[in-house]
């Protein structure tokens, strides 16, 4: 078999999406991952699948919000091109707080209104909240409503992209561990290993997340809910079939062990304070995962020194928010026409490195996207 144009190492969210989009653009792609095709060991498997650029602007760099807004436009297009339907909802987010956390709410509102792109945020009071989200009743007297933000069923999406790779005939090597000493042969290698690249990216650190999945078919939420709290900013994301995804934690640790009793108690207590109807919900699973982050909590795209290796890493807790934008930027980069719209990705530096590759002209030809 001839050498592929692109070999992608790491079949989690960013790796399999890049393999899918690159194959649709005509490149010969090989994908390698140490786990199976379901993506169960990836950070994306345990995620809530939120695509909330305005809400994330509260505690993230402005570039994250800008890239996320671009991804929000791309998601419907991507989903329409998959072989099976994937649950997706863009009803928006409700930000809520208890009276004792009014200061946190004021900080959040000031942050959102200070950015021009966040002008769509609406303040709700009293019965307006119940009109937008009846399940909340009169528990909260004030709220912020962010229309248009979205969520996607993360596990359904991973499965759909896996099927798309099969249909496209992508050379997929599941359960195949790749390390720095046995990189595959290809025109260019894209390293999407996340925490698996720790040996190569010394500044990479782990951020542990804990997720609870609940079954509560009697609760009919129309929106994603977020509690504004200085310590436990819990979120509740409604899924199809009466499921709810609950999470909040961002612990500075690369510990992948199961969730602790204290951690789960704190998470569920916060969620219950946000939505008391959860009292009779059934617990389906607890899940933990470690997300890769760099010191500035921004993603990076960079070439290896003197190698035909491109590294994508540091998506932190923004995997679903940023993946479409980053994937499209990488495809442009490999075709020699990067937009340079996202300074945090070091794309200009990457273009310079690209010019020093062994066969840049050949690569640009085979990736004539």
Residue pairs with C-beta under 8 A, 6 or more apart in sequence:
1 171
2 28
3 185
3 186
3 187
4 27
4 28
4 29
4 30
4 171
4 184
4 186
4 187
5 22
5 27
5 28
5 29
5 186
5 187
5 188
5 363
5 366
5 367
6 19
6 22
6 27
6 28
6 29
6 30
6 186
6 187
6 188
6 189
6 190
6 334
6 367
7 29
7 30
7 31
7 32
7 183
7 184
7 185
7 186
7 188
7 189
7 190
8 15
8 18
8 19
8 22
8 29
8 30
8 31
8 32
8 189
8 190
8 192
9 15
9 32
9 33
9 178
9 183
9 184
9 189
9 190
9 191
9 192
9 193
10 32
10 33
10 191
10 192
10 193
10 194
10 196
10 197
11 19
11 31
11 32
11 33
11 35
11 37
11 39
11 42
11 172
11 174
11 192
12 33
12 39
12 42
12 43
12 44
12 192
12 194
13 39
13 42
13 43
13 44
13 47
13 154
13 158
13 319
13 320
13 323
14 192
14 194
14 312
14 315
14 319
14 323
14 326
14 327
15 31
15 33
15 190
15 192
15 193
16 31
16 39
16 158
16 161
16 162
16 165
17 78
17 161
17 323
17 324
17 327
18 190
18 192
18 312
18 327
18 330
18 331
19 29
19 31
19 165
19 170
19 172
20 161
20 164
20 165
20 168
20 170
21 327
21 328
21 331
22 29
22 331
22 334
22 367
23 29
23 165
23 168
23 169
23 170
24 81
24 168
25 331
25 367
25 369
26 367
26 368
26 369
27 366
27 367
27 369
28 171
28 366
29 170
29 171
30 170
30 171
30 172
30 173
30 184
30 186
31 165
31 170
31 171
31 172
31 173
32 173
32 176
32 178
32 184
33 173
33 174
33 175
33 176
34 41
34 175
34 176
34 177
34 178
34 196
35 41
35 42
35 174
35 175
36 174
36 175
37 162
37 172
37 174
38 45
38 158
38 159
38 162
39 45
39 155
39 158
39 162
42 158
42 194
42 289
43 194
43 209
43 289
43 290
43 291
43 292
43 319
44 154
44 158
44 319
44 320
45 154
45 155
45 158
45 287
45 289
46 209
46 211
46 287
46 288
46 289
47 154
47 209
47 211
47 289
47 319
47 320
48 151
48 154
48 211
48 235
48 237
48 245
48 247
49 151
49 152
49 153
49 154
49 157
49 237
49 245
49 320
50 149
50 150
50 151
50 224
50 235
50 237
50 320
50 321
51 68
51 71
51 72
51 75
51 90
51 149
51 150
51 151
51 152
51 320
51 321
52 68
52 93
52 146
52 149
52 150
52 151
52 224
52 321
53 64
53 65
53 66
53 67
53 68
53 69
53 71
53 72
53 149
53 321
54 65
54 69
54 93
54 112
54 117
54 118
54 120
54 121
54 146
54 149
55 93
55 95
55 146
55 149
55 226
56 64
56 65
56 68
56 318
56 321
57 64
57 65
57 111
57 112
57 115
57 117
57 118
58 108
58 111
58 112
60 297
60 318
61 296
61 297
61 298
61 344
62 115
63 298
63 342
63 343
63 344
64 298
64 318
64 321
64 322
65 115
65 117
65 118
66 117
66 342
67 321
67 322
67 325
67 326
67 342
68 318
68 321
68 322
68 325
69 117
70 324
70 325
71 321
71 322
71 323
71 324
71 325
72 90
72 148
72 149
72 150
74 324
74 325
74 328
75 88
75 150
75 152
75 324
76 88
78 324
79 85
79 86
79 88
79 152
79 157
81 164
82 157
82 160
82 161
82 163
82 164
83 160
83 163
83 164
83 167
84 156
84 159
84 160
84 163
86 152
86 153
86 156
86 157
86 160
87 152
87 153
87 156
87 239
87 240
88 150
88 151
88 152
88 153
89 150
89 151
89 238
90 148
90 149
90 150
90 151
91 147
91 222
91 223
91 224
92 145
92 146
92 147
92 148
92 149
92 223
92 224
93 145
93 146
93 149
93 223
93 224
93 225
93 226
94 124
94 129
94 132
94 133
94 136
94 143
94 144
94 145
94 146
94 223
94 224
94 225
94 226
95 105
95 108
95 143
95 144
95 145
95 146
95 226
95 228
96 136
96 140
96 143
96 225
96 226
96 227
96 228
96 274
97 104
97 105
97 140
97 142
97 227
97 228
97 229
98 140
98 227
98 229
98 273
99 141
101 228
101 229
101 230
104 228
104 229
104 230
105 142
105 144
105 228
108 144
108 228
109 121
109 123
109 144
112 118
112 121
112 144
113 119
113 121
120 146
120 147
120 148
121 144
121 145
121 146
122 144
122 145
122 146
122 147
123 142
123 143
123 144
123 145
124 132
124 142
124 143
124 144
124 145
125 141
125 142
125 143
126 138
126 141
127 138
129 136
129 138
129 140
129 141
129 142
129 143
130 136
130 137
130 138
132 143
132 145
132 222
132 223
133 221
133 222
133 223
133 225
134 220
135 219
135 220
135 221
135 275
135 277
136 225
136 275
139 276
145 223
149 224
151 224
151 237
152 320
153 239
153 240
154 320
165 172
166 172
178 184
178 193
179 199
180 199
180 200
183 189
183 309
186 308
187 308
187 359
187 362
187 363
187 366
188 308
188 309
188 310
188 334
188 357
188 363
189 307
189 308
189 309
189 310
190 309
190 310
190 311
190 312
190 330
191 197
191 200
191 304
191 309
191 310
191 311
191 312
191 313
192 312
192 313
193 313
194 291
194 292
194 313
194 315
195 204
195 206
195 254
195 290
195 292
197 204
197 292
197 311
197 313
198 204
200 304
200 311
201 294
201 311
201 313
203 294
203 295
204 292
204 293
204 294
204 313
204 314
205 252
205 254
205 292
205 293
205 294
205 295
206 252
206 253
206 254
206 255
206 290
206 291
206 292
206 293
207 250
207 251
207 252
207 253
207 290
207 291
207 292
207 293
207 316
207 317
208 249
208 250
208 251
208 252
208 253
208 254
208 255
208 256
208 288
208 289
208 290
208 291
209 247
209 249
209 250
209 251
209 288
209 289
209 290
209 291
209 317
210 247
210 248
210 249
210 251
210 259
210 263
210 264
210 267
210 286
210 287
210 288
211 245
211 246
211 247
211 286
211 287
211 288
211 289
212 245
212 246
212 247
212 264
212 267
212 268
212 271
212 283
212 285
212 286
212 287
213 243
213 244
213 245
213 246
213 283
213 284
213 285
213 287
214 243
214 244
214 245
214 246
214 278
214 281
214 282
214 283
214 284
215 242
215 243
215 244
215 281
215 282
215 284
216 242
216 243
216 244
216 277
216 278
216 280
216 281
216 282
217 241
217 242
218 242
218 277
218 280
219 238
219 242
219 244
219 275
219 277
219 278
219 281
220 238
221 236
221 238
221 244
221 275
222 238
223 238
224 235
224 236
224 237
224 238
225 235
225 236
225 274
225 275
226 233
226 234
226 235
227 233
227 234
227 235
227 248
227 270
227 271
227 273
227 274
229 270
232 248
232 266
232 267
232 270
233 248
234 246
234 247
234 248
234 267
234 270
234 271
234 274
235 246
235 247
235 248
236 244
236 245
236 246
236 271
236 274
236 275
236 278
237 244
237 245
237 246
238 244
239 245
243 284
244 278
244 281
246 267
246 268
246 271
247 267
248 267
248 270
249 263
249 267
250 317
253 290
254 290
255 290
256 288
256 289
256 290
257 288
258 286
258 288
259 286
259 287
259 288
264 286
268 278
271 278
272 278
272 279
291 315
291 316
291 317
291 319
292 313
292 314
292 315
292 316
293 314
293 316
293 317
294 300
294 313
294 314
294 316
296 344
297 314
297 316
298 314
298 316
298 344
299 312
299 313
299 314
299 315
299 316
299 318
299 322
299 326
299 344
299 345
300 311
300 312
300 313
300 314
300 344
300 345
300 346
301 310
301 311
301 312
301 326
301 329
301 330
301 333
301 345
301 346
301 347
301 350
302 310
302 311
302 346
302 349
302 350
302 353
303 309
303 310
303 311
303 349
303 350
303 353
303 354
303 357
304 310
304 311
306 356
308 357
308 358
310 330
310 333
310 334
310 350
312 326
312 330
315 322
315 323
315 326
325 342
326 345
329 338
329 339
329 341
329 342
329 345
329 347
331 367
331 369
332 338
332 339
332 369
333 347
333 350
333 351
333 354
334 354
334 363
334 364
334 367
334 369
335 364
335 367
335 368
335 369
336 351
336 354
336 360
336 364
338 347
338 348
338 350
338 351
339 347
340 347
340 348
354 360
354 363
357 363
